[in-house]
Amino acid sequence: MYFLKRFIKYYKPYKAVFFIDMFCAMIVSLVDLAFPQILNLLTNHLFTQNAELILKSLPWLGLGLLVMYIVRYLGRYYITYQGHVMGARMESDMRQELFDQYQRLSFSYYDQNNTGEMMSKLVSDLFDISELAHHGPENIFISILKIIGSFILLLLINIPMTLILLAVTVLMLVFSVNQNKKMRAVFMDNRRKIATVNASLQDSLAGIRVVKSFANEPVEHKKFERSNLQFLDSKERNYKRMGTFHAGNNFFQGMLFLTVLVSGGFFIALGQIKATDLAIYALYINIFINPIEVLVEFTEMFQKGFSGFKRFVEVIDTQPEIVDTPGAKDIGVVKGDIAYNHVSFSYDDTNMVLEGIDIQIPAGKTVALVGPSGGGKTTLCSLLPRFYDVTAGSVTIDGKDVRNITLESLRKAIGIVQQDVYMFAGTIRDNIAYGKPDATMEEIVSAARQANIHEFVMGLEDGYDTYVGERGARLSGGQKQRISIARVFLKNPKILILDEATSALDNESERHIQDSLEELSKNRTTIVIAHRLSTIRRADEIIVISDDGIVERGNHSFLLERNGLYAKYYNMQFEGLTD
């Protein structure tokens, strides 16, 4: 009932279409039920009259039946057209809601879930839900009308024979319910297995360049084959269960015909029913059995749609870990004072990544974080825009705890150039403008110039309208890095986080970009994560972070004179002995 209530709410925007659809379904059902009854009346009354009366009545009879079937045609057209459109719109609403939920979910959700599985829920699951949304109420309503209507009319023809028919139908119903329970688990397993196939496919295709560089196509073949065969095994068990279900129901349908013929012959012999009435009875049996067949087929659709909707609800009900706290306020005018106050952080509440970190960054200053990989530098930066929340302590901007600032205003005040550059499918213009969606062309070009990418773009045949390919496949690493830097120039935030912002650049490009970044950093609070220590010599403060926390801090000259860990890293790079 919980899932039913959740499902029904998606019909609310389309109540008018739904009720018209049900009305049309009722008209179609009544027309189907009327034909045997009309035949019965004609056989027992009109067709027993003289030829002249019959011939005179036929045009009116034909006209009446024509009108009846035109009405049926219009009803069926509306059911098929508008009914499907309603289902498609509900599917669209759910897909948008699911997409928006994916956007709301925190980084921790993406750390634990595969993109392929999420796409499976967004596409294939929702298609089956759409089919259920349209065909479900319609099939149930039409089937119930026909079953009840034909059953009443069968009772009017012969009560004892109809009660025998009812007994066989009850046995068929018990069988169907029992098999239906067994099918539910199989269909849910199907969903999980196809999601695994999608996840394997997405993972392999996204890393196709790595696959080919290692000549590991056979490895990927085995990985995909494993998930594919698991899905095949699930489908085989699914079809075995469906075979039992459909064959069993067809057997009971045969028993219904057997019951009609044997009991009909018996009651004819007793003189309790006429042979012509048995023929009419047989017509109603077809009307009685047809909706049962529809319900049997609907069971499969229901199980697919239900399992898909259940997975859909699981995602919708997932609560994002990072949300606006009650009473959160807009950040307002940002000065740029940043403070990490005794900050500790753990991804799983067991192993501490950061512990007892205290850092104060005055507005407009540049602080560089250096140290070995895994020391928590990127994690420390991720706490500032609240990609994750601190386990203990607090992070503040201008004295305001970031947890008390609205996420939208907080993240708009912070510009990030990440180490792993992501390009969206589209043009160079689109990717630069992502930093400010309403930017003018002049602003985009200005940002590109500052990022030292304008001349390269103008050298392309389509200039700023050049398509970058999936994940920027048509661009080099350095070109993608400079476009991502241009985004931040365009955004023009008060606080900058540069996570290996020049790591993919050659030495010449790095010098140009470094000058641009230093210009951008003026009067802005900047946090730089760098392994190439030549890029941070002018930083106001350099903080060396290792697995033990902050081990050194000071400017470039001070740390070199101290001859500690920073000096060790710097000398190793100068001698070309490290990355």
C-alpha positions as CSV (number, residue, x, y, z in Angstrom):
1,M,0.0,0.0,0.0
2,Y,2.9,2.3,0.7
3,F,4.2,2.0,-2.8
4,L,0.7,2.2,-4.3
5,K,0.1,5.5,-2.5
6,R,3.4,6.8,-3.8
7,F,2.6,5.7,-7.3
8,I,-0.9,7.2,-7.4
9,K,0.4,10.8,-6.6
10,Y,2.1,10.8,-10.1
11,Y,-1.4,10.6,-11.6
12,K,-2.6,13.9,-10.0
13,P,-1.4,16.3,-12.7
14,Y,-3.2,14.2,-15.3
15,K,-6.5,13.5,-13.5
16,A,-8.7,14.7,-16.4
17,V,-6.9,12.5,-18.9
18,F,-7.0,9.6,-16.5
19,F,-10.8,9.8,-15.9
20,I,-11.6,10.3,-19.6
21,D,-9.4,7.2,-20.3
22,M,-11.3,5.2,-17.7
23,F,-14.6,6.4,-19.2
24,C,-13.5,5.4,-22.7
25,A,-12.4,2.0,-21.3
26,M,-15.9,1.6,-19.9
27,I,-17.5,2.4,-23.2
28,V,-15.3,-0.1,-25.0
29,S,-16.1,-2.8,-22.5
30,L,-19.9,-2.1,-22.7
31,V,-19.8,-2.4,-26.5
32,D,-17.9,-5.7,-26.3
33,L,-20.4,-7.0,-23.8
34,A,-23.4,-5.8,-25.9
35,F,-22.7,-7.7,-29.1
36,P,-23.5,-11.2,-27.8
37,Q,-26.6,-9.9,-26.1
38,I,-27.7,-8.1,-29.3
39,L,-27.1,-11.4,-31.2
40,N,-29.2,-13.2,-28.6
41,L,-32.1,-10.8,-29.0
42,L,-31.9,-10.9,-32.8
43,T,-31.8,-14.7,-32.9
44,N,-34.7,-15.1,-30.5
45,H,-36.9,-12.3,-31.9
46,L,-36.1,-10.4,-35.1
47,F,-34.7,-13.3,-37.1
48,T,-37.7,-15.4,-36.3
49,Q,-40.0,-12.9,-38.1
50,N,-40.9,-12.9,-41.8
51,A,-38.3,-12.0,-44.5
52,E,-39.8,-8.6,-45.3
53,L,-39.5,-7.4,-41.7
54,I,-36.0,-8.7,-41.4
55,L,-34.9,-6.9,-44.6
56,K,-36.6,-3.7,-43.6
57,S,-34.8,-3.8,-40.2
58,L,-31.3,-4.6,-41.5
59,P,-30.3,-1.1,-42.6
60,W,-31.3,0.3,-39.2
61,L,-29.6,-2.5,-37.5
62,G,-26.4,-2.0,-39.5
63,L,-26.5,1.8,-38.9
64,G,-26.9,1.2,-35.1
65,L,-24.0,-1.2,-35.0
66,L,-21.9,1.2,-37.2
67,V,-22.5,4.0,-34.7
68,M,-21.7,1.7,-31.8
69,Y,-18.4,0.6,-33.3
70,I,-17.5,4.2,-34.3
71,V,-17.9,5.1,-30.7
72,R,-15.8,2.1,-29.8
73,Y,-13.1,3.2,-32.3
74,L,-13.0,6.7,-30.8
75,G,-12.7,5.3,-27.3
76,R,-10.0,2.9,-28.2
77,Y,-8.1,5.7,-30.1
78,Y,-8.2,7.9,-27.0
79,I,-7.1,5.0,-24.7
80,T,-4.2,4.2,-27.0
81,Y,-3.1,7.7,-27.8
82,Q,-3.8,9.9,-24.8
83,G,-3.3,7.0,-22.4
84,H,0.2,6.4,-23.7
85,V,0.9,10.1,-23.6
86,M,-0.1,10.2,-20.0
87,G,2.2,7.4,-19.2
88,A,5.0,9.1,-21.1
89,R,4.5,12.3,-19.2
90,M,4.5,10.5,-15.9
91,E,7.7,8.8,-17.0
92,S,9.2,12.2,-17.9
93,D,8.1,13.6,-14.5
94,M,9.7,10.7,-12.6
95,R,12.9,10.9,-14.7
96,Q,13.2,14.7,-14.0
97,E,12.6,14.0,-10.3
98,L,15.2,11.2,-10.2
99,F,17.7,13.4,-12.1
100,D,17.1,16.3,-9.7
101,Q,17.6,13.9,-6.8
102,Y,20.9,12.7,-8.3
103,Q,21.9,16.4,-8.4
104,R,21.0,16.8,-4.7
105,L,22.7,13.7,-3.4
106,S,26.1,14.3,-1.7
107,F,29.5,13.1,-2.9
108,S,29.3,10.2,-0.4
109,Y,26.4,8.7,-2.5
110,Y,28.5,8.8,-5.6
111,D,31.5,7.3,-3.7
112,Q,29.3,4.2,-3.0
113,N,27.3,3.9,-6.3
114,N,28.1,3.1,-9.9
115,T,27.1,5.5,-12.7
116,G,25.9,2.6,-14.9
117,E,23.5,1.5,-12.2
118,M,22.2,5.0,-11.7
119,M,21.6,5.3,-15.5
120,S,19.7,1.9,-15.5
121,K,17.3,3.4,-12.9
122,L,16.9,6.5,-15.0
123,V,16.2,4.8,-18.3
124,S,15.1,1.2,-18.4
125,D,13.4,1.1,-15.0
126,L,11.3,4.2,-15.8
127,F,10.2,2.8,-19.1
128,D,8.7,-0.2,-17.4
129,I,7.1,2.1,-14.9
130,S,5.6,4.2,-17.7
131,E,4.1,1.1,-19.3
132,L,2.6,0.1,-15.9
133,A,1.3,3.7,-15.4
134,H,-0.7,3.6,-18.6
135,H,-1.8,0.0,-19.0
136,G,-2.2,-0.8,-15.3
137,P,-5.4,1.1,-14.4
138,E,-6.9,0.6,-17.9
139,N,-6.3,-3.2,-18.1
140,I,-7.6,-3.7,-14.6
141,F,-10.7,-1.6,-15.1
142,I,-11.6,-3.1,-18.5
143,S,-10.9,-6.6,-17.3
144,I,-13.0,-6.3,-14.2
145,L,-15.9,-4.7,-16.1
146,K,-15.8,-7.5,-18.7
147,I,-15.4,-10.3,-16.2
148,I,-18.2,-9.0,-13.9
149,G,-20.5,-8.1,-16.9
150,S,-20.0,-11.4,-18.7
151,F,-20.4,-13.3,-15.5
152,I,-23.8,-11.7,-14.7
153,L,-24.9,-12.4,-18.3
154,L,-23.8,-16.0,-18.0
155,L,-25.8,-16.3,-14.8
156,L,-28.9,-15.1,-16.7
157,I,-28.4,-17.9,-19.2
158,N,-27.7,-20.8,-16.8
159,I,-26.8,-20.5,-13.1
160,P,-25.5,-24.0,-12.3
161,M,-23.2,-24.1,-15.3
162,T,-21.8,-20.6,-14.4
163,L,-21.2,-21.7,-10.8
164,I,-19.1,-24.6,-12.1
165,L,-17.3,-22.2,-14.3
166,L,-16.7,-19.9,-11.2
167,A,-15.1,-22.9,-9.3
168,V,-12.5,-23.4,-12.1
169,T,-11.8,-19.7,-12.2
170,V,-11.2,-19.6,-8.5
171,L,-8.6,-22.5,-8.9
172,M,-7.0,-20.5,-11.7
173,L,-6.8,-17.4,-9.4
174,V,-5.2,-19.3,-6.6
175,F,-2.6,-20.7,-9.0
176,S,-1.9,-17.2,-10.4
177,V,-1.5,-15.5,-7.0
178,N,1.0,-18.3,-5.9
179,Q,3.1,-18.0,-9.1
180,N,2.9,-14.2,-8.9
181,K,4.7,-14.2,-5.5
182,K,7.5,-16.3,-7.0
183,M,7.9,-14.1,-10.0
184,R,8.3,-10.9,-7.9
185,A,11.7,-12.0,-6.5
186,V,12.9,-13.1,-10.0
187,F,12.0,-9.7,-11.6
188,M,13.8,-7.8,-8.8
189,D,16.9,-9.9,-9.4
190,N,16.6,-9.1,-13.1
191,R,16.8,-5.4,-12.3
192,R,19.9,-5.8,-10.2
193,K,21.6,-7.9,-12.8
194,I,20.9,-5.6,-15.7
195,A,22.1,-2.7,-13.6
196,T,25.4,-4.6,-13.1
197,V,25.6,-5.1,-16.9
198,N,25.1,-1.4,-17.4
199,A,27.7,-0.6,-14.8
200,S,30.3,-2.9,-16.4
201,L,29.6,-1.4,-19.8
202,Q,29.9,2.2,-18.6
203,D,33.1,1.4,-16.7
204,S,34.7,-0.2,-19.7
205,L,33.6,2.4,-22.3
206,A,34.6,5.3,-20.1
207,G,38.1,3.8,-19.7
208,I,38.4,2.6,-23.3
209,R,41.7,4.5,-23.8
210,V,43.2,2.9,-20.8
211,V,41.9,-0.5,-21.9
212,K,43.5,-0.2,-25.3
213,S,46.8,1.2,-24.0
214,F,47.2,-1.9,-21.9
215,A,45.9,-4.2,-24.6
216,N,43.5,-5.4,-22.0
217,E,40.5,-6.1,-24.2
218,P,40.5,-9.8,-23.1
219,V,40.3,-8.7,-19.4
220,E,37.3,-6.4,-20.1
221,H,35.8,-9.2,-22.2
222,K,35.9,-11.6,-19.1
223,K,34.6,-8.9,-16.8
224,F,31.6,-8.1,-19.0
225,E,31.0,-11.8,-19.8
226,R,30.7,-12.5,-16.1
227,S,28.0,-9.9,-15.5
228,N,26.3,-10.7,-18.8
229,L,26.1,-14.4,-18.0
230,Q,24.8,-13.6,-14.5
231,F,22.0,-11.6,-16.2
232,L,21.4,-14.4,-18.6
233,D,21.1,-16.8,-15.8
234,S,18.6,-14.5,-14.1
235,K,16.6,-14.2,-17.3
236,E,16.5,-18.0,-17.7
237,R,15.1,-18.4,-14.2
238,N,12.7,-15.6,-15.1
239,Y,11.5,-17.3,-18.2
240,K,11.2,-20.6,-16.5
241,R,8.9,-19.0,-13.9
242,M,7.0,-17.2,-16.6
243,G,6.7,-20.5,-18.6
244,T,5.1,-22.2,-15.6
245,F,2.8,-19.1,-15.0
246,H,1.6,-18.7,-18.6
247,A,1.3,-22.5,-19.4
248,G,-0.6,-23.0,-16.1
249,N,-3.1,-20.3,-16.9
250,N,-3.6,-21.5,-20.5
251,F,-4.3,-25.0,-19.0
252,F,-7.0,-23.5,-16.7
253,Q,-8.4,-21.6,-19.7
254,G,-8.7,-24.9,-21.5
255,M,-10.5,-26.2,-18.4
256,L,-13.0,-23.4,-18.7
257,F,-13.8,-24.5,-22.3
258,L,-13.9,-28.1,-21.2
259,T,-16.3,-27.2,-18.4
260,V,-18.6,-25.3,-20.8
261,L,-18.8,-28.1,-23.3
262,V,-19.3,-31.0,-20.9
263,S,-21.7,-29.2,-18.5
264,G,-23.4,-27.6,-21.5
265,G,-24.0,-31.0,-23.1
266,F,-25.3,-32.3,-19.7
267,F,-27.8,-29.5,-19.3
268,I,-28.9,-29.7,-22.9
269,A,-29.6,-33.4,-22.3
270,L,-31.7,-32.5,-19.2
271,G,-33.5,-29.9,-21.3
272,Q,-32.4,-27.0,-19.0
273,I,-30.7,-25.1,-21.8
274,K,-31.2,-24.8,-25.6
275,A,-28.4,-25.4,-28.1
276,T,-28.7,-21.7,-29.4
277,D,-28.3,-20.5,-25.8
278,L,-25.1,-22.6,-25.5
279,A,-23.7,-20.8,-28.6
280,I,-24.4,-17.4,-27.0
281,Y,-22.9,-18.8,-23.8
282,A,-19.8,-19.7,-25.7
283,L,-19.5,-16.1,-27.0
284,Y,-19.6,-14.8,-23.5
285,I,-17.0,-17.3,-22.4
286,N,-14.6,-15.7,-24.9
287,I,-15.4,-12.3,-23.4
288,F,-14.9,-13.8,-19.9
289,I,-11.6,-15.5,-20.8
290,N,-10.1,-12.6,-22.8
291,P,-9.8,-10.2,-19.8
292,I,-8.3,-13.1,-17.8
293,E,-5.6,-13.4,-20.4
294,V,-5.1,-9.7,-20.3
295,L,-4.7,-9.8,-16.5
296,V,-2.2,-12.7,-16.8
297,E,-0.1,-10.7,-19.2
298,F,-0.5,-7.7,-17.0
299,T,1.1,-9.6,-14.1
300,E,4.4,-9.7,-15.9
301,M,4.1,-5.9,-16.7
302,F,3.2,-5.2,-13.1
303,Q,6.1,-7.1,-11.7
304,K,8.6,-5.3,-14.0
305,G,7.0,-1.9,-13.2
306,F,6.7,-2.6,-9.5
307,S,10.3,-3.7,-9.1
308,G,11.4,-0.6,-11.2
309,F,9.3,1.7,-9.0
310,K,10.6,0.2,-5.8
311,R,14.2,0.9,-7.0
312,F,13.1,4.4,-8.0
313,V,11.6,5.1,-4.6
314,E,14.7,3.9,-2.8
315,V,16.7,6.6,-4.6
316,I,14.1,9.3,-4.1
317,D,13.9,8.5,-0.4
318,T,17.7,8.7,0.0
319,Q,18.4,11.7,2.1
320,P,21.4,13.8,1.0
321,E,24.0,14.1,3.7
322,I,24.9,17.7,2.8
323,V,21.8,20.0,2.8
324,D,21.0,23.5,3.9
325,T,20.7,23.5,7.7
326,P,17.6,25.1,9.2
327,G,18.0,28.8,9.2
328,A,20.9,28.8,6.8
329,K,21.5,32.3,5.3
330,D,23.0,33.7,2.1
331,I,26.7,34.3,2.4
332,G,26.3,38.0,1.4
333,V,29.3,40.1,0.5
334,V,32.4,37.9,0.8
335,K,35.6,39.4,2.3
336,G,37.4,36.1,2.2
337,D,38.8,35.3,5.7
338,I,39.0,31.5,6.0
339,A,39.5,29.5,9.2
340,Y,39.8,25.8,9.9
341,N,39.2,25.4,13.6
342,H,40.5,22.1,15.0
343,V,39.0,20.3,12.1
344,S,38.9,16.5,12.0
345,F,37.4,14.4,9.2
346,S,36.7,10.7,8.4
347,Y,34.9,9.2,5.5
348,D,33.7,6.2,7.4
349,D,33.9,7.3,11.0
350,T,36.8,5.0,11.7
351,N,40.0,6.0,9.9
352,M,40.7,9.7,10.4
353,V,41.9,11.5,7.2
354,L,42.4,14.8,9.0
355,E,42.7,15.4,12.7
356,G,43.0,18.6,14.8
357,I,43.8,20.9,11.8
358,D,44.0,24.6,12.5
359,I,44.6,27.0,9.6
360,Q,43.8,30.7,9.3
361,I,43.9,32.3,5.9
362,P,43.5,36.1,5.9
363,A,41.4,37.6,3.1
364,G,43.3,38.1,-0.1
365,K,46.2,35.8,0.9
366,T,47.5,32.7,-1.0
367,V,48.1,29.5,1.0
368,A,49.7,26.5,-0.6
369,L,49.2,22.9,0.6
370,V,51.9,20.5,-0.2
371,G,52.8,17.0,0.9
372,P,52.6,13.3,0.0
373,S,49.5,11.9,-1.8
374,G,46.9,10.7,0.6
375,G,47.8,13.3,3.2
376,G,44.3,14.9,3.0
377,K,45.1,18.1,1.0
378,T,42.2,17.7,-1.4
379,T,39.9,16.5,1.4
380,L,40.8,19.7,3.3
381,C,39.7,21.8,0.4
382,S,36.5,19.8,-0.1
383,L,35.4,20.8,3.3
384,L,35.3,24.5,2.4
385,P,32.4,24.3,-0.2
386,R,30.8,21.5,1.9
387,F,31.3,18.7,-0.5
388,Y,31.7,16.9,2.8
389,D,31.0,18.0,6.4
390,V,33.6,18.0,9.1
391,T,33.5,15.2,11.6
392,A,34.6,17.6,14.3
393,G,35.6,21.2,14.5
394,S,34.4,23.9,12.1
395,V,35.2,25.7,8.9
396,T,34.4,29.4,8.6
397,I,34.3,32.1,6.0
398,D,34.4,35.6,7.4
399,G,33.6,34.1,10.8
400,K,30.5,32.3,9.5
401,D,30.4,28.5,9.9
402,V,29.9,27.2,6.3
403,R,27.2,24.9,7.7
404,N,25.1,28.0,8.4
405,I,25.4,29.3,4.9
406,T,23.2,28.2,2.0
407,L,24.9,25.8,-0.3
408,E,24.1,27.8,-3.4
409,S,25.6,31.1,-2.2
410,L,28.5,29.3,-0.6
411,R,29.6,27.5,-3.7
412,K,29.0,30.5,-5.9
413,A,31.5,32.3,-3.8
414,I,34.2,29.7,-4.4
415,G,35.9,28.9,-7.7
416,I,37.6,25.5,-8.2
417,V,40.0,24.2,-10.8
418,Q,40.2,20.5,-10.1
419,Q,43.0,18.1,-10.8
420,D,40.7,15.8,-12.8
421,V,39.4,18.2,-15.5
422,Y,35.9,17.4,-16.8
423,M,34.7,18.6,-20.1
424,F,30.9,18.5,-20.9
425,A,29.8,17.3,-24.3
426,G,29.3,20.4,-26.3
427,T,31.4,23.3,-27.7
428,I,34.4,25.2,-26.2
429,R,32.1,28.1,-25.8
430,D,29.6,26.0,-23.8
431,N,32.4,24.6,-21.5
432,I,33.9,28.0,-20.7
433,A,30.4,29.6,-20.2
434,Y,29.7,26.9,-17.6
435,G,31.4,29.2,-15.2
436,K,28.7,31.8,-15.9
437,P,25.8,30.5,-18.0
438,D,24.5,34.0,-18.9
439,A,28.0,35.3,-19.9
440,T,28.3,37.4,-23.1
441,M,30.7,36.4,-25.9
442,E,33.0,39.2,-25.0
443,E,33.2,37.9,-21.4
444,I,33.9,34.4,-22.7
445,V,36.7,35.6,-24.9
446,S,38.2,37.7,-22.1
447,A,38.3,34.7,-19.8
448,A,39.9,32.6,-22.6
449,R,42.6,35.2,-23.1
450,Q,43.4,35.3,-19.4
451,A,43.7,31.5,-19.4
452,N,46.0,31.6,-22.5
453,I,43.6,29.5,-24.6
454,H,42.2,32.2,-27.0
455,E,44.8,31.9,-29.7
456,F,44.5,28.2,-29.8
457,V,40.7,28.4,-30.1
458,M,40.8,30.9,-32.9
459,G,43.2,28.6,-34.8
460,L,40.4,26.0,-34.9
461,E,38.1,25.8,-37.9
462,D,35.0,26.4,-35.9
463,G,36.6,28.6,-33.2
464,Y,34.6,28.7,-30.0
465,D,31.9,26.5,-31.7
466,T,34.3,23.6,-31.9
467,Y,32.8,20.4,-30.5
468,V,35.1,19.0,-27.7
469,G,33.9,15.4,-27.9
470,E,32.9,13.2,-24.9
471,R,34.8,14.3,-21.8
472,G,36.9,16.6,-24.1
473,A,38.3,13.7,-26.1
474,R,39.3,16.1,-29.0
475,L,41.5,18.2,-26.7
476,S,44.8,17.7,-25.1
477,G,45.2,17.5,-21.3
478,G,46.7,21.0,-21.2
479,Q,44.0,22.5,-23.4
480,K,41.3,21.0,-21.2
481,Q,43.1,22.4,-18.1
482,R,43.2,25.9,-19.6
483,I,39.5,25.8,-20.5
484,S,38.7,24.8,-16.9
485,I,40.8,27.7,-15.7
486,A,38.9,30.0,-18.1
487,R,35.7,28.9,-16.4
488,V,37.0,30.2,-13.1
489,F,38.2,33.4,-14.6
490,L,34.7,33.9,-15.9
491,K,33.1,33.0,-12.6
492,N,35.3,35.5,-10.9
493,P,34.8,34.3,-7.3
494,K,36.2,35.8,-4.2
495,I,37.8,32.5,-3.1
496,L,39.8,30.2,-5.3
497,I,40.8,26.6,-4.9
498,L,43.4,25.4,-7.3
499,D,43.8,21.7,-7.1
500,E,46.9,20.9,-9.3
501,A,45.6,23.6,-11.6
502,T,48.7,23.5,-13.8
503,S,49.6,19.8,-13.5
504,A,48.7,19.0,-17.2
505,L,50.6,21.9,-18.8
506,D,53.9,22.0,-20.5
507,N,56.6,24.3,-19.0
508,E,55.9,27.2,-21.5
509,S,52.1,27.1,-20.9
510,E,52.7,26.7,-17.2
511,R,54.6,30.0,-17.1
512,H,51.8,31.8,-19.0
513,I,49.1,30.3,-16.8
514,Q,51.0,30.9,-13.6
515,D,51.2,34.6,-14.4
516,S,47.4,34.6,-15.1
517,L,46.7,32.7,-11.9
518,E,48.8,35.1,-9.9
519,E,46.9,38.0,-11.5
520,L,43.6,36.3,-10.7
521,S,44.7,35.7,-7.1
522,K,45.2,39.4,-6.4
523,N,42.7,40.6,-3.7
524,R,41.2,37.0,-3.6
525,T,41.8,34.3,-1.0
526,T,43.5,31.4,-2.7
527,I,44.2,27.8,-1.7
528,V,46.6,26.0,-3.9
529,I,47.3,22.3,-3.9
530,A,50.6,21.6,-5.7
531,H,53.1,18.9,-6.3
532,R,55.1,21.1,-8.7
533,L,56.7,23.3,-6.0
534,S,58.0,25.8,-8.6
535,T,54.4,27.1,-8.9
536,I,54.0,28.1,-5.3
537,R,57.2,30.0,-4.4
538,R,55.3,33.3,-4.2
539,A,52.6,31.9,-1.9
540,D,52.1,33.9,1.3
541,E,52.2,30.7,3.3
542,I,53.1,27.1,2.5
543,I,51.6,24.4,4.7
544,V,53.2,20.9,4.5
545,I,50.6,18.2,5.3
546,S,51.5,14.5,5.8
547,D,49.8,11.5,7.4
548,D,50.6,13.0,10.8
549,G,48.9,16.3,10.0
550,I,50.6,19.7,9.6
551,V,54.3,19.2,10.0
552,E,55.6,22.5,8.6
553,R,54.4,25.9,7.7
554,G,55.9,29.2,6.5
555,N,56.9,30.9,3.3
556,H,59.2,29.4,0.6
557,S,62.4,31.0,1.9
558,F,61.7,30.1,5.5
559,L,61.0,26.5,4.7
560,L,64.1,26.1,2.6
561,E,66.3,27.5,5.3
562,R,64.7,25.1,7.8
563,N,65.8,22.3,5.6
564,G,62.9,20.1,6.6
565,L,60.4,18.0,4.6
566,Y,59.5,20.9,2.2
567,A,63.2,21.5,1.4
568,K,63.6,17.8,0.8
569,Y,60.7,17.8,-1.7
570,Y,61.9,21.0,-3.4
571,N,65.5,19.7,-3.8
572,M,64.3,16.4,-5.2
573,Q,62.2,18.2,-7.8
574,F,65.0,20.6,-8.6
575,E,67.3,17.6,-9.2
576,G,64.6,15.9,-11.3
577,L,64.4,12.9,-9.1
578,T,60.7,12.9,-8.5
579,D,57.5,13.8,-10.3
